Amino acid sequence: MNKPKFFVTPGYGERLLNEFHYSQAVKIGDRVETSGQGGWDDDLQISESLADEIAQAFRNVERTLATAGAGWE
C-alpha cells in the first residue's frame, strides 16, 4: 500500500499550514484529494466580485493539483 504524501500550495497554503495545521492536498498512489480551496488570493483576501472569487477558487484548485503533480485531466 502506498503511503500518503501531503502537499502545500505555495503562497496561501504555507500560511494555512502554519496557522491551521493542514495541507491542501494529499496523494496516495495516483489519487489526489484536495481540501480548503477557496476563492482567496495569497494574502487570503476575497474579491468583492462573486465571478472573480469563483474564478480564483478554480485557479487555486489548479495550483494545488499542480503542486501534487496532477491536473484537471
PDB file of N, H, CA, C and O in Angstrom:
ATOM      1  N   MET A   1       0.836  -1.183   0.000  1.00  0.00           N
ATOM      2  CA  MET A   1       0.000   0.000   0.000  1.00  0.00           C
ATOM      3  C   MET A   1       0.879   1.244   0.000  1.00  0.00           C
ATOM      4  O   MET A   1       1.874   1.320   0.721  1.00  0.00           O
ATOM      5  N   ASN A   2       0.497   2.210  -0.816  1.00  0.00           N
ATOM      6  H   ASN A   2      -0.311   2.148  -1.401  1.00  0.00           H
ATOM      7  CA  ASN A   2       1.242   3.463  -0.895  1.00  0.00           C
ATOM      8  C   ASN A   2       1.000   4.326   0.337  1.00  0.00           C
ATOM      9  O   ASN A   2      -0.101   4.359   0.888  1.00  0.00           O
ATOM     10  N   LYS A   3       2.047   5.020   0.754  1.00  0.00           N
ATOM     11  H   LYS A   3       2.941   4.993   0.307  1.00  0.00           H
ATOM     12  CA  LYS A   3       1.916   5.930   1.880  1.00  0.00           C
ATOM     13  C   LYS A   3       1.418   7.284   1.379  1.00  0.00           C
ATOM     14  O   LYS A   3       1.752   7.688   0.265  1.00  0.00           O
ATOM     15  N   PRO A   4       0.629   7.985   2.180  1.00  0.00           N
ATOM     16  CA  PRO A   4       0.151   9.299   1.755  1.00  0.00           C
ATOM     17  C   PRO A   4       1.286  10.315   1.725  1.00  0.00           C
ATOM     18  O   PRO A   4       2.195  10.290   2.556  1.00  0.00           O
ATOM     19  N   LYS A   5       1.207  11.205   0.744  1.00  0.00           N
ATOM     20  H   LYS A   5       0.469  11.225   0.069  1.00  0.00           H
ATOM     21  CA  LYS A   5       2.157  12.305   0.633  1.00  0.00           C
ATOM     22  C   LYS A   5       1.342  13.593   0.640  1.00  0.00           C
ATOM     23  O   LYS A   5       0.398  13.735  -0.137  1.00  0.00           O
ATOM     24  N   PHE A   6       1.697  14.525   1.507  1.00  0.00           N
ATOM     25  H   PHE A   6       2.463  14.410   2.139  1.00  0.00           H
ATOM     26  CA  PHE A   6       0.940  15.757   1.675  1.00  0.00           C
ATOM     27  C   PHE A   6       1.601  16.905   0.927  1.00  0.00           C
ATOM     28  O   PHE A   6       2.825  16.964   0.808  1.00  0.00           O
ATOM     29  N   PHE A   7       0.760  17.828   0.416  1.00  0.00           N
ATOM     30  H   PHE A   7      -0.234  17.780   0.513  1.00  0.00           H
ATOM     31  CA  PHE A   7       1.240  18.948  -0.387  1.00  0.00           C
ATOM     32  C   PHE A   7       0.645  20.251   0.115  1.00  0.00           C
ATOM     33  O   PHE A   7      -0.511  20.308   0.535  1.00  0.00           O
ATOM     34  N   VAL A   8       1.457  21.293   0.064  1.00  0.00           N
ATOM     35  H   VAL A   8       2.396  21.246  -0.277  1.00  0.00           H
ATOM     36  CA  VAL A   8       1.051  22.629   0.475  1.00  0.00           C
ATOM     37  C   VAL A   8       1.194  23.548  -0.734  1.00  0.00           C
ATOM     38  O   VAL A   8       2.271  23.652  -1.321  1.00  0.00           O
ATOM     39  N   THR A   9       0.115  24.205  -1.096  1.00  0.00           N
ATOM     40  H   THR A   9      -0.760  24.121  -0.620  1.00  0.00           H
ATOM     41  CA  THR A   9       0.141  25.130  -2.215  1.00  0.00           C
ATOM     42  C   THR A   9       1.047  26.308  -1.879  1.00  0.00           C
ATOM     43  O   THR A   9       0.885  26.918  -0.822  1.00  0.00           O
ATOM     44  N   PRO A  10       2.006  26.647  -2.757  1.00  0.00           N
ATOM     45  CA  PRO A  10       2.853  27.813  -2.487  1.00  0.00           C
ATOM     46  C   PRO A  10       1.992  29.069  -2.313  1.00  0.00           C
ATOM     47  O   PRO A  10       0.965  29.224  -2.974  1.00  0.00           O
ATOM     48  N   GLY A  11       2.417  29.945  -1.431  1.00  0.00           N
ATOM     49  H   GLY A  11       3.251  29.818  -0.895  1.00  0.00           H
ATOM     50  CA  GLY A  11       1.658  31.175  -1.176  1.00  0.00           C
ATOM     51  C   GLY A  11       0.719  30.977  -0.003  1.00  0.00           C
ATOM     52  O   GLY A  11       1.163  30.788   1.129  1.00  0.00           O
ATOM     53  N   TYR A  12      -0.577  31.019  -0.270  1.00  0.00           N
ATOM     54  H   TYR A  12      -0.938  31.172  -1.190  1.00  0.00           H
ATOM     55  CA  TYR A  12      -1.559  30.929   0.811  1.00  0.00           C
ATOM     56  C   TYR A  12      -1.493  29.605   1.567  1.00  0.00           C
ATOM     57  O   TYR A  12      -1.819  29.562   2.754  1.00  0.00           O
ATOM     58  N   GLY A  13      -1.084  28.537   0.915  1.00  0.00           N
ATOM     59  H   GLY A  13      -0.820  28.571  -0.049  1.00  0.00           H
ATOM     60  CA  GLY A  13      -1.035  27.227   1.563  1.00  0.00           C
ATOM     61  C   GLY A  13      -0.053  27.171   2.711  1.00  0.00           C
ATOM     62  O   GLY A  13      -0.310  26.517   3.722  1.00  0.00           O
ATOM     63  N   GLU A  14       1.070  27.853   2.561  1.00  0.00           N
ATOM     64  H   GLU A  14       1.278  28.384   1.740  1.00  0.00           H
ATOM     65  CA  GLU A  14       2.064  27.878   3.628  1.00  0.00           C
ATOM     66  C   GLU A  14       1.499  28.573   4.870  1.00  0.00           C
ATOM     67  O   GLU A  14       1.734  28.146   6.001  1.00  0.00           O
ATOM     68  N   ARG A  15       0.758  29.642   4.635  1.00  0.00           N
ATOM     69  H   ARG A  15       0.568  29.989   3.717  1.00  0.00           H
ATOM     70  CA  ARG A  15       0.135  30.364   5.763  1.00  0.00           C
ATOM     71  C   ARG A  15      -0.925  29.494   6.446  1.00  0.00           C
ATOM     72  O   ARG A  15      -0.997  29.442   7.674  1.00  0.00           O
ATOM     73  N   LEU A  16      -1.742  28.815   5.644  1.00  0.00           N
ATOM     74  H   LEU A  16      -1.684  28.857   4.646  1.00  0.00           H
ATOM     75  CA  LEU A  16      -2.778  27.955   6.222  1.00  0.00           C
ATOM     76  C   LEU A  16      -2.165  26.784   6.988  1.00  0.00           C
ATOM     77  O   LEU A  16      -2.697  26.373   8.020  1.00  0.00           O
ATOM     78  N   LEU A  17      -1.057  26.248   6.493  1.00  0.00           N
ATOM     79  H   LEU A  17      -0.625  26.581   5.655  1.00  0.00           H
ATOM     80  CA  LEU A  17      -0.386  25.170   7.214  1.00  0.00           C
ATOM     81  C   LEU A  17       0.110  25.670   8.571  1.00  0.00           C
ATOM     82  O   LEU A  17      -0.078  25.006   9.590  1.00  0.00           O
ATOM     83  N   ASN A  18       0.741  26.837   8.577  1.00  0.00           N
ATOM     84  H   ASN A  18       0.894  27.377   7.748  1.00  0.00           H
ATOM     85  CA  ASN A  18       1.277  27.383   9.824  1.00  0.00           C
ATOM     86  C   ASN A  18       0.182  27.747  10.815  1.00  0.00           C
ATOM     87  O   ASN A  18       0.332  27.516  12.014  1.00  0.00           O
ATOM     88  N   GLU A  19      -0.923  28.317  10.327  1.00  0.00           N
ATOM     89  H   GLU A  19      -1.046  28.505   9.352  1.00  0.00           H
ATOM     90  CA  GLU A  19      -1.970  28.797  11.232  1.00  0.00           C
ATOM     91  C   GLU A  19      -2.996  27.724  11.612  1.00  0.00           C
ATOM     92  O   GLU A  19      -3.500  27.715  12.735  1.00  0.00           O
ATOM     93  N   PHE A  20      -3.303  26.817  10.670  1.00  0.00           N
ATOM     94  H   PHE A  20      -2.893  26.825   9.758  1.00  0.00           H
ATOM     95  CA  PHE A  20      -4.387  25.868  10.914  1.00  0.00           C
ATOM     96  C   PHE A  20      -3.951  24.403  10.836  1.00  0.00           C
ATOM     97  O   PHE A  20      -4.751  23.499  11.079  1.00  0.00           O
ATOM     98  N   HIS A  21      -2.676  24.171  10.494  1.00  0.00           N
ATOM     99  H   HIS A  21      -2.026  24.905  10.297  1.00  0.00           H
ATOM    100  CA  HIS A  21      -2.073  22.838  10.540  1.00  0.00           C
ATOM    101  C   HIS A  21      -2.721  21.826   9.581  1.00  0.00           C
ATOM    102  O   HIS A  21      -2.972  20.680   9.956  1.00  0.00           O
ATOM    103  N   TYR A  22      -2.984  22.255   8.360  1.00  0.00           N
ATOM    104  H   TYR A  22      -2.780  23.185   8.055  1.00  0.00           H
ATOM    105  CA  TYR A  22      -3.446  21.284   7.373  1.00  0.00           C
ATOM    106  C   TYR A  22      -2.856  21.583   6.007  1.00  0.00           C
ATOM    107  O   TYR A  22      -2.449  22.710   5.725  1.00  0.00           O
ATOM    108  N   SER A  23      -2.815  20.573   5.172  1.00  0.00           N
ATOM    109  H   SER A  23      -3.145  19.658   5.401  1.00  0.00           H
ATOM    110  CA  SER A  23      -2.323  20.685   3.800  1.00  0.00           C
ATOM    111  C   SER A  23      -3.516  20.746   2.856  1.00  0.00           C
ATOM    112  O   SER A  23      -4.609  20.286   3.188  1.00  0.00           O
ATOM    113  N   GLN A  24      -3.299  21.311   1.692  1.00  0.00           N
ATOM    114  H   GLN A  24      -2.411  21.685   1.422  1.00  0.00           H
ATOM    115  CA  GLN A  24      -4.372  21.433   0.722  1.00  0.00           C
ATOM    116  C   GLN A  24      -4.568  20.182  -0.115  1.00  0.00           C
ATOM    117  O   GLN A  24      -5.607  20.026  -0.756  1.00  0.00           O
ATOM    118  N   ALA A  25      -3.592  19.291  -0.120  1.00  0.00           N
ATOM    119  H   ALA A  25      -2.748  19.418   0.401  1.00  0.00           H
ATOM    120  CA  ALA A  25      -3.727  18.088  -0.942  1.00  0.00           C
ATOM    121  C   ALA A  25      -2.991  16.921  -0.312  1.00  0.00           C
ATOM    122  O   ALA A  25      -1.994  17.090   0.391  1.00  0.00           O
ATOM    123  N   VAL A  26      -3.505  15.743  -0.582  1.00  0.00           N
ATOM    124  H   VAL A  26      -4.315  15.606  -1.152  1.00  0.00           H
ATOM    125  CA  VAL A  26      -2.841  14.503  -0.205  1.00  0.00           C
ATOM    126  C   VAL A  26      -2.900  13.579  -1.420  1.00  0.00           C
ATOM    127  O   VAL A  26      -3.912  13.500  -2.116  1.00  0.00           O
ATOM    128  N   LYS A  27      -1.791  12.887  -1.652  1.00  0.00           N
ATOM    129  H   LYS A  27      -0.969  12.951  -1.087  1.00  0.00           H
ATOM    130  CA  LYS A  27      -1.713  11.959  -2.784  1.00  0.00           C
ATOM    131  C   LYS A  27      -1.386  10.580  -2.242  1.00  0.00           C
ATOM    132  O   LYS A  27      -0.437  10.403  -1.479  1.00  0.00           O
ATOM    133  N   ILE A  28      -2.185   9.614  -2.648  1.00  0.00           N
ATOM    134  H   ILE A  28      -2.956   9.758  -3.267  1.00  0.00           H
ATOM    135  CA  ILE A  28      -1.933   8.215  -2.324  1.00  0.00           C
ATOM    136  C   ILE A  28      -1.978   7.456  -3.638  1.00  0.00           C
ATOM    137  O   ILE A  28      -3.028   7.352  -4.272  1.00  0.00           O
ATOM    138  N   GLY A  29      -0.841   6.933  -4.039  1.00  0.00           N
ATOM    139  H   GLY A  29       0.012   7.017  -3.525  1.00  0.00           H
ATOM    140  CA  GLY A  29      -0.767   6.300  -5.354  1.00  0.00           C
ATOM    141  C   GLY A  29      -0.973   7.343  -6.430  1.00  0.00           C
ATOM    142  O   GLY A  29      -0.267   8.351  -6.470  1.00  0.00           O
ATOM    143  N   ASP A  30      -1.947   7.105  -7.311  1.00  0.00           N
ATOM    144  H   ASP A  30      -2.521   6.287  -7.279  1.00  0.00           H
ATOM    145  CA  ASP A  30      -2.225   8.080  -8.365  1.00  0.00           C
ATOM    146  C   ASP A  30      -3.487   8.897  -8.088  1.00  0.00           C
ATOM    147  O   ASP A  30      -4.013   9.556  -8.985  1.00  0.00           O
ATOM    148  N   ARG A  31      -3.965   8.853  -6.861  1.00  0.00           N
ATOM    149  H   ARG A  31      -3.537   8.317  -6.132  1.00  0.00           H
ATOM    150  CA  ARG A  31      -5.166   9.594  -6.473  1.00  0.00           C
ATOM    151  C   ARG A  31      -4.777  10.825  -5.652  1.00  0.00           C
ATOM    152  O   ARG A  31      -4.007  10.730  -4.696  1.00  0.00           O
ATOM    153  N   VAL A  32      -5.324  11.981  -6.041  1.00  0.00           N
ATOM    154  H   VAL A  32      -5.950  12.057  -6.817  1.00  0.00           H
ATOM    155  CA  VAL A  32      -5.086  13.232  -5.322  1.00  0.00           C
ATOM    156  C   VAL A  32      -6.417  13.746  -4.794  1.00  0.00           C
ATOM    157  O   VAL A  32      -7.396  13.837  -5.535  1.00  0.00           O
ATOM    158  N   GLU A  33      -6.446  14.079  -3.517  1.00  0.00           N
ATOM    159  H   GLU A  33      -5.651  14.005  -2.915  1.00  0.00           H
ATOM    160  CA  GLU A  33      -7.628  14.697  -2.927  1.00  0.00           C
ATOM    161  C   GLU A  33      -7.231  16.064  -2.401  1.00  0.00           C
ATOM    162  O   GLU A  33      -6.159  16.232  -1.819  1.00  0.00           O
ATOM    163  N   THR A  34      -8.107  17.043  -2.613  1.00  0.00           N
ATOM    164  H   THR A  34      -8.977  16.906  -3.086  1.00  0.00           H
ATOM    165  CA  THR A  34      -7.832  18.407  -2.182  1.00  0.00           C
ATOM    166  C   THR A  34      -8.819  18.832  -1.103  1.00  0.00           C
ATOM    167  O   THR A  34      -9.894  18.252  -0.950  1.00  0.00           O
ATOM    168  N   SER A  35      -8.421  19.860  -0.361  1.00  0.00           N
ATOM    169  H   SER A  35      -7.548  20.331  -0.486  1.00  0.00           H
ATOM    170  CA  SER A  35      -9.308  20.435   0.662  1.00  0.00           C
ATOM    171  C   SER A  35      -8.976  21.913   0.800  1.00  0.00           C
ATOM    172  O   SER A  35      -7.901  22.367   0.408  1.00  0.00           O
ATOM    173  N   GLY A  36      -9.911  22.642   1.360  1.00  0.00           N
ATOM    174  H   GLY A  36     -10.784  22.273   1.679  1.00  0.00           H
ATOM    175  CA  GLY A  36      -9.650  24.041   1.690  1.00  0.00           C
ATOM    176  C   GLY A  36      -9.383  24.936   0.510  1.00  0.00           C
ATOM    177  O   GLY A  36      -8.530  25.819   0.592  1.00  0.00           O
ATOM    178  N   GLN A  37     -10.088  24.736  -0.589  1.00  0.00           N
ATOM    179  H   GLN A  37     -10.782  24.019  -0.655  1.00  0.00           H
ATOM    180  CA  GLN A  37      -9.849  25.533  -1.783  1.00  0.00           C
ATOM    181  C   GLN A  37     -10.900  26.632  -1.901  1.00  0.00           C
ATOM    182  O   GLN A  37     -11.997  26.412  -2.414  1.00  0.00           O
ATOM    183  N   GLY A  38     -10.545  27.806  -1.421  1.00  0.00           N
ATOM    184  H   GLY A  38      -9.654  27.984  -1.004  1.00  0.00           H
ATOM    185  CA  GLY A  38     -11.456  28.945  -1.506  1.00  0.00           C
ATOM    186  C   GLY A  38     -11.039  29.903  -2.598  1.00  0.00           C
ATOM    187  O   GLY A  38     -10.044  29.688  -3.291  1.00  0.00           O
ATOM    188  N   GLY A  39     -11.809  30.960  -2.741  1.00  0.00           N
ATOM    189  H   GLY A  39     -12.617  31.135  -2.178  1.00  0.00           H
ATOM    190  CA  GLY A  39     -11.551  31.955  -3.777  1.00  0.00           C
ATOM    191  C   GLY A  39     -10.708  33.114  -3.292  1.00  0.00           C
ATOM    192  O   GLY A  39     -10.983  34.263  -3.639  1.00  0.00           O
ATOM    193  N   TRP A  40      -9.695  32.841  -2.504  1.00  0.00           N
ATOM    194  H   TRP A  40      -9.471  31.908  -2.222  1.00  0.00           H
ATOM    195  CA  TRP A  40      -8.835  33.895  -1.964  1.00  0.00           C
ATOM    196  C   TRP A  40      -7.516  33.968  -2.706  1.00  0.00           C
ATOM    197  O   TRP A  40      -7.126  33.047  -3.424  1.00  0.00           O
ATOM    198  N   ASP A  41      -6.831  35.106  -2.508  1.00  0.00           N
ATOM    199  H   ASP A  41      -7.148  35.853  -1.924  1.00  0.00           H
ATOM    200  CA  ASP A  41      -5.503  35.258  -3.093  1.00  0.00           C
ATOM    201  C   ASP A  41      -4.459  34.813  -2.066  1.00  0.00           C
ATOM    202  O   ASP A  41      -4.812  34.261  -1.023  1.00  0.00           O
ATOM    203  N   ASP A  42      -3.196  35.045  -2.352  1.00  0.00           N
ATOM    204  H   ASP A  42      -2.910  35.493  -3.199  1.00  0.00           H
ATOM    205  CA  ASP A  42      -2.137  34.591  -1.448  1.00  0.00           C
ATOM    206  C   ASP A  42      -2.154  35.295  -0.095  1.00  0.00           C
ATOM    207  O   ASP A  42      -1.563  34.804   0.867  1.00  0.00           O
ATOM    208  N   ASP A  43      -2.827  36.442  -0.014  1.00  0.00           N
ATOM    209  H   ASP A  43      -3.307  36.841  -0.796  1.00  0.00           H
ATOM    210  CA  ASP A  43      -2.967  37.151   1.256  1.00  0.00           C
ATOM    211  C   ASP A  43      -4.286  36.813   1.953  1.00  0.00           C
ATOM    212  O   ASP A  43      -4.666  37.463   2.926  1.00  0.00           O
ATOM    213  N   LEU A  44      -4.982  35.786   1.445  1.00  0.00           N
ATOM    214  H   LEU A  44      -4.673  35.257   0.654  1.00  0.00           H
ATOM    215  CA  LEU A  44      -6.274  35.321   1.956  1.00  0.00           C
ATOM    216  C   LEU A  44      -7.365  36.382   1.846  1.00  0.00           C
ATOM    217  O   LEU A  44      -8.308  36.402   2.636  1.00  0.00           O
ATOM    218  N   GLN A  45      -7.225  37.266   0.853  1.00  0.00           N
ATOM    219  H   GLN A  45      -6.459  37.250   0.211  1.00  0.00           H
ATOM    220  CA  GLN A  45      -8.240  38.278   0.577  1.00  0.00           C
ATOM    221  C   GLN A  45      -9.196  37.732  -0.481  1.00  0.00           C
ATOM    222  O   GLN A  45      -8.776  37.066  -1.427  1.00  0.00           O
ATOM    223  N   ILE A  46     -10.480  38.019  -0.311  1.00  0.00           N
ATOM    224  H   ILE A  46     -10.821  38.560   0.458  1.00  0.00           H
ATOM    225  CA  ILE A  46     -11.504  37.562  -1.254  1.00  0.00           C
ATOM    226  C   ILE A  46     -12.048  38.764  -2.003  1.00  0.00           C
ATOM    227  O   ILE A  46     -12.358  39.796  -1.407  1.00  0.00           O
ATOM    228  N   SER A  47     -12.160  38.621  -3.308  1.00  0.00           N
ATOM    229  H   SER A  47     -11.908  37.783  -3.792  1.00  0.00           H
ATOM    230  CA  SER A  47     -12.671  39.689  -4.155  1.00  0.00           C
ATOM    231  C   SER A  47     -14.121  40.005  -3.807  1.00  0.00           C
ATOM    232  O   SER A  47     -14.868  39.130  -3.367  1.00  0.00           O
ATOM    233  N   GLU A  48     -14.507  41.245  -4.005  1.00  0.00           N
ATOM    234  H   GLU A  48     -13.901  41.955  -4.362  1.00  0.00           H
ATOM    235  CA  GLU A  48     -15.904  41.626  -3.803  1.00  0.00           C
ATOM    236  C   GLU A  48     -16.789  41.091  -4.924  1.00  0.00           C
ATOM    237  O   GLU A  48     -18.002  40.967  -4.750  1.00  0.00           O
ATOM    238  N   SER A  49     -16.203  40.777  -6.056  1.00  0.00           N
ATOM    239  H   SER A  49     -15.219  40.878  -6.197  1.00  0.00           H
ATOM    240  CA  SER A  49     -16.944  40.243  -7.199  1.00  0.00           C
ATOM    241  C   SER A  49     -17.073  38.722  -7.055  1.00  0.00           C
ATOM    242  O   SER A  49     -16.072  38.015  -6.935  1.00  0.00           O
ATOM    243  N   LEU A  50     -18.303  38.234  -7.070  1.00  0.00           N
ATOM    244  H   LEU A  50     -19.116  38.808  -7.168  1.00  0.00           H
ATOM    245  CA  LEU A  50     -18.527  36.790  -6.966  1.00  0.00           C
ATOM    246  C   LEU A  50     -17.879  36.052  -8.133  1.00  0.00           C
ATOM    247  O   LEU A  50     -17.293  34.987  -7.941  1.00  0.00           O
ATOM    248  N   ALA A  51     -17.977  36.602  -9.329  1.00  0.00           N
ATOM    249  H   ALA A  51     -18.452  37.468  -9.485  1.00  0.00           H
ATOM    250  CA  ALA A  51     -17.372  35.959 -10.503  1.00  0.00           C
ATOM    251  C   ALA A  51     -15.861  35.848 -10.344  1.00  0.00           C
ATOM    252  O   ALA A  51     -15.274  34.822 -10.688  1.00  0.00           O
ATOM    253  N   ASP A  52     -15.228  36.899  -9.825  1.00  0.00           N
ATOM    254  H   ASP A  52     -15.705  37.733  -9.546  1.00  0.00           H
ATOM    255  CA  ASP A  52     -13.777  36.865  -9.604  1.00  0.00           C
ATOM    256  C   ASP A  52     -13.411  35.866  -8.506  1.00  0.00           C
ATOM    257  O   ASP A  52     -12.395  35.178  -8.604  1.00  0.00           O
ATOM    258  N   GLU A  53     -14.234  35.786  -7.470  1.00  0.00           N
ATOM    259  H   GLU A  53     -15.060  36.344  -7.390  1.00  0.00           H
ATOM    260  CA  GLU A  53     -13.984  34.835  -6.390  1.00  0.00           C
ATOM    261  C   GLU A  53     -14.062  33.399  -6.898  1.00  0.00           C
ATOM    262  O   GLU A  53     -13.227  32.567  -6.544  1.00  0.00           O
ATOM    263  N   ILE A  54     -15.053  33.110  -7.717  1.00  0.00           N
ATOM    264  H   ILE A  54     -15.731  33.786  -8.005  1.00  0.00           H
ATOM    265  CA  ILE A  54     -15.200  31.762  -8.280  1.00  0.00           C
ATOM    266  C   ILE A  54     -14.028  31.427  -9.191  1.00  0.00           C
ATOM    267  O   ILE A  54     -13.481  30.326  -9.125  1.00  0.00           O
ATOM    268  N   ALA A  55     -13.642  32.378 -10.043  1.00  0.00           N
ATOM    269  H   ALA A  55     -14.086  33.272 -10.096  1.00  0.00           H
ATOM    270  CA  ALA A  55     -12.503  32.154 -10.948  1.00  0.00           C
ATOM    271  C   ALA A  55     -11.230  31.902 -10.144  1.00  0.00           C
ATOM    272  O   ALA A  55     -10.428  31.041 -10.506  1.00  0.00           O
ATOM    273  N   GLN A  56     -11.041  32.651  -9.053  1.00  0.00           N
ATOM    274  H   GLN A  56     -11.692  33.350  -8.759  1.00  0.00           H
ATOM    275  CA  GLN A  56      -9.855  32.460  -8.214  1.00  0.00           C
ATOM    276  C   GLN A  56      -9.876  31.091  -7.551  1.00  0.00           C
ATOM    277  O   GLN A  56      -8.833  30.446  -7.435  1.00  0.00           O
ATOM    278  N   ALA A  57     -11.044  30.638  -7.114  1.00  0.00           N
ATOM    279  H   ALA A  57     -11.891  31.161  -7.208  1.00  0.00           H
ATOM    280  CA  ALA A  57     -11.139  29.314  -6.489  1.00  0.00           C
ATOM    281  C   ALA A  57     -10.687  28.230  -7.467  1.00  0.00           C
ATOM    282  O   ALA A  57      -9.970  27.307  -7.080  1.00  0.00           O
ATOM    283  N   PHE A  58     -11.097  28.335  -8.717  1.00  0.00           N
ATOM    284  H   PHE A  58     -11.679  29.085  -9.031  1.00  0.00           H
ATOM    285  CA  PHE A  58     -10.666  27.350  -9.708  1.00  0.00           C
ATOM    286  C   PHE A  58      -9.170  27.448  -9.979  1.00  0.00           C
ATOM    287  O   PHE A  58      -8.514  26.425 -10.174  1.00  0.00           O
ATOM    288  N   ARG A  59      -8.615  28.667  -9.994  1.00  0.00           N
ATOM    289  H   ARG A  59      -9.148  29.498  -9.835  1.00  0.00           H
ATOM    290  CA  ARG A  59      -7.156  28.812 -10.149  1.00  0.00           C
ATOM    291  C   ARG A  59      -6.437  28.172  -8.958  1.00  0.00           C
ATOM    292  O   ARG A  59      -5.391  27.543  -9.121  1.00  0.00           O
ATOM    293  N   ASN A  60      -7.006  28.338  -7.761  1.00  0.00           N
ATOM    294  H   ASN A  60      -7.855  28.849  -7.628  1.00  0.00           H
ATOM    295  CA  ASN A  60      -6.384  27.747  -6.570  1.00  0.00           C
ATOM    296  C   ASN A  60      -6.404  26.220  -6.637  1.00  0.00           C
ATOM    297  O   ASN A  60      -5.425  25.573  -6.267  1.00  0.00           O
ATOM    298  N   VAL A  61      -7.502  25.645  -7.103  1.00  0.00           N
ATOM    299  H   VAL A  61      -8.298  26.171  -7.404  1.00  0.00           H
ATOM    300  CA  VAL A  61      -7.554  24.183  -7.261  1.00  0.00           C
ATOM    301  C   VAL A  61      -6.490  23.747  -8.255  1.00  0.00           C
ATOM    302  O   VAL A  61      -5.776  22.773  -8.020  1.00  0.00           O
ATOM    303  N   GLU A  62      -6.384  24.471  -9.370  1.00  0.00           N
ATOM    304  H   GLU A  62      -6.965  25.262  -9.561  1.00  0.00           H
ATOM    305  CA  GLU A  62      -5.392  24.129 -10.390  1.00  0.00           C
ATOM    306  C   GLU A  62      -3.969  24.203  -9.827  1.00  0.00           C
ATOM    307  O   GLU A  62      -3.151  23.325 -10.102  1.00  0.00           O
ATOM    308  N   ARG A  63      -3.671  25.236  -9.044  1.00  0.00           N
ATOM    309  H   ARG A  63      -4.336  25.949  -8.820  1.00  0.00           H
ATOM    310  CA  ARG A  63      -2.344  25.374  -8.422  1.00  0.00           C
ATOM    311  C   ARG A  63      -2.076  24.215  -7.471  1.00  0.00           C
ATOM    312  O   ARG A  63      -0.978  23.659  -7.455  1.00  0.00           O
ATOM    313  N   THR A  64      -3.075  23.857  -6.687  1.00  0.00           N
ATOM    314  H   THR A  64      -3.967  24.309  -6.701  1.00  0.00           H
ATOM    315  CA  THR A  64      -2.905  22.774  -5.728  1.00  0.00           C
ATOM    316  C   THR A  64      -2.688  21.448  -6.438  1.00  0.00           C
ATOM    317  O   THR A  64      -1.815  20.671  -6.050  1.00  0.00           O
ATOM    318  N   LEU A  65      -3.466  21.187  -7.464  1.00  0.00           N
ATOM    319  H   LEU A  65      -4.174  21.818  -7.779  1.00  0.00           H
ATOM    320  CA  LEU A  65      -3.265  19.957  -8.243  1.00  0.00           C
ATOM    321  C   LEU A  65      -1.856  19.918  -8.829  1.00  0.00           C
ATOM    322  O   LEU A  65      -1.191  18.883  -8.780  1.00  0.00           O
ATOM    323  N   ALA A  66      -1.400  21.038  -9.381  1.00  0.00           N
ATOM    324  H   ALA A  66      -1.941  21.879  -9.421  1.00  0.00           H
ATOM    325  CA  ALA A  66      -0.060  21.093  -9.981  1.00  0.00           C
ATOM    326  C   ALA A  66       1.015  20.831  -8.927  1.00  0.00           C
ATOM    327  O   ALA A  66       2.009  20.163  -9.211  1.00  0.00           O
ATOM    328  N   THR A  67       0.824  21.347  -7.728  1.00  0.00           N
ATOM    329  H   THR A  67       0.016  21.890  -7.498  1.00  0.00           H
ATOM    330  CA  THR A  67       1.781  21.112  -6.638  1.00  0.00           C
ATOM    331  C   THR A  67       1.917  19.619  -6.342  1.00  0.00           C
ATOM    332  O   THR A  67       2.995  19.136  -5.996  1.00  0.00           O
ATOM    333  N   ALA A  68       0.799  18.898  -6.485  1.00  0.00           N
ATOM    334  H   ALA A  68      -0.076  19.291  -6.766  1.00  0.00           H
ATOM    335  CA  ALA A  68       0.803  17.454  -6.231  1.00  0.00           C
ATOM    336  C   ALA A  68       1.146  16.650  -7.481  1.00  0.00           C
ATOM    337  O   ALA A  68       1.061  15.422  -7.468  1.00  0.00           O
ATOM    338  N   GLY A  69       1.531  17.327  -8.557  1.00  0.00           N
ATOM    339  H   GLY A  69       1.600  18.324  -8.568  1.00  0.00           H
ATOM    340  CA  GLY A  69       1.904  16.634  -9.784  1.00  0.00           C
ATOM    341  C   GLY A  69       0.721  16.140 -10.583  1.00  0.00           C
ATOM    342  O   GLY A  69       0.833  15.172 -11.336  1.00  0.00           O
ATOM    343  N   ALA A  70      -0.427  16.808 -10.423  1.00  0.00           N
ATOM    344  H   ALA A  70      -0.518  17.594  -9.812  1.00  0.00           H
ATOM    345  CA  ALA A  70      -1.653  16.398 -11.121  1.00  0.00           C
ATOM    346  C   ALA A  70      -2.231  17.586 -11.881  1.00  0.00           C
ATOM    347  O   ALA A  70      -1.679  18.686 -11.850  1.00  0.00           O
ATOM    348  N   GLY A  71      -3.327  17.355 -12.549  1.00  0.00           N
ATOM    349  H   GLY A  71      -3.775  16.461 -12.574  1.00  0.00           H
ATOM    350  CA  GLY A  71      -4.021  18.404 -13.280  1.00  0.00           C
ATOM    351  C   GLY A  71      -5.489  18.048 -13.412  1.00  0.00           C
ATOM    352  O   GLY A  71      -5.936  17.028 -12.887  1.00  0.00           O
ATOM    353  N   TRP A  72      -6.227  18.871 -14.099  1.00  0.00           N
ATOM    354  H   TRP A  72      -5.864  19.699 -14.525  1.00  0.00           H
ATOM    355  CA  TRP A  72      -7.657  18.641 -14.280  1.00  0.00           C
ATOM    356  C   TRP A  72      -7.941  17.321 -14.968  1.00  0.00           C
ATOM    357  O   TRP A  72      -8.963  16.689 -14.703  1.00  0.00           O
ATOM    358  N   GLU A  73      -7.058  16.905 -15.835  1.00  0.00           N
ATOM    359  H   GLU A  73      -6.227  17.418 -16.050  1.00  0.00           H
ATOM    360  CA  GLU A  73      -7.289  15.658 -16.559  1.00  0.00           C
ATOM    361  C   GLU A  73      -7.206  14.475 -15.639  1.00  0.00           C
ATOM    362  O   GLU A  73      -7.375  13.337 -16.078  1.00  0.00           O
TER     363      GLU A  73
END
